[in-house]
Amino acid sequence: MYIITIVYMTVNGRREAQFFCPVLIPGSGQECNLPSEQRLPCGPGSVSQPQCLSMGCCFSKQPPACYYPIDECTIDRHFVFSVPASLTDPPLSPALLVTAGNSTCKPLRVTSDYALFKIPMDGCGTRRVMVGKTMIYIVEVINKVQAISLNYGTITRDSPVRLLVECRYLPSPVLSVSYMVKSPTLGPAVQTQGVFGVQLRISKDAQYSSYYPQYHQPLQILLGKPLYLEVRLLNTPDPSLVLLVHFCVAYPRSGKAVWLLLYNGCPNPLDPALQQAVLFDPRPPSPQAQTRRFTISTFQFLPDGEFKDPDEEIYFMCSTEICSPRDGPCVEGCFGQ
């Protein structure tokens, strides 16, 4: 944001005026139509209306005079969004929500009906990925489930929640246009007994005959060697459900960068070593629509000298969706070819 102060003389004496470039005023005004209890202060308390609008925030005559719009990717690089208790059935407990990457990152404001988050894009376990010219910042919100352990099992009234929030920045000739995407990873239409979820694991061989255990020591693999990954649906209540893999990424423990392996269920088209980086294996045994397998050549996409720490660790994460053919077509990307 550029600010210039103009000093000029009038018959009444010296005057000053400030100009801001660009002046960003919220478009529809709907995101500023917030009740007072949902207004999170933006900028210093004495900010003027032009300064407030130039920061992409909302201005009001009532305190706080300058406040953030809701469900927005802000100019000062924050996620500002709300999570309603009605997101799940039965309703969730907003006070139990935290970010998956850092459980100390909690809502800035909590009521019985919603939780308000303000999360910096360089903290709280936020990840960053570049797709074409679009920069995507990703943070996952989960809830801490409170359970009572009894002799015959475990009882809880908390619905498991995993909410993926993305801020996407699109470059334009004048400025970056941003928008927010919120995706609950479990919908209310799928009901089951027991634990229901998705697992990402690493196979020991190309035939996927055995797998490394969940708490295995970090693997040491030479550059260019294959790594066999599998994403599968666990404890599915319906054999007709389809597991969709939207994207998979690899990221170092110490850094903020993310390397895109799959996008929309297909190899990253921008990967310079496309044929070597991601290869698809034959379809797994039935139900094949609930298990996805792919092979990568270990980190051909890493630039020279990227890591200075010889003990650096690489982690994997996939964004998935569970689709029911009864609700519409389940597009499978390259896994369906």
Beta strands, then each sheet from edge to edge (+ up, - down):
strand 1: 2-10
strand 2: 13-21
strand 3: 58-59
strand 4: 66-67
strand 5: 72-73
strand 6: 78-84
strand 7: 97-99
strand 8: 109-110
strand 9: 114-120
strand 10: 127-131
strand 11: 134-143
strand 12: 148-150
strand 13: 153-155
strand 14: 162-171
strand 15: 176-184
strand 16: 197-203
strand 17: 226-234
strand 18: 242-252
strand 19: 259-263
strand 20: 266-267
strand 21: 278-280
strand 22: 291-297
strand 23: 314-323
sheet 1: 1+ 2-
sheet 2: 3+ 4-
sheet 3: 5+ 6- 9+ 8-
sheet 4: 7+ 11- 10+
sheet 5: 7+ 11- 14+ 15-
sheet 6: 12+ 13-
sheet 7: 16+ 17- 22+ 21-
sheet 8: 20+ 19- 18+ 23-
end
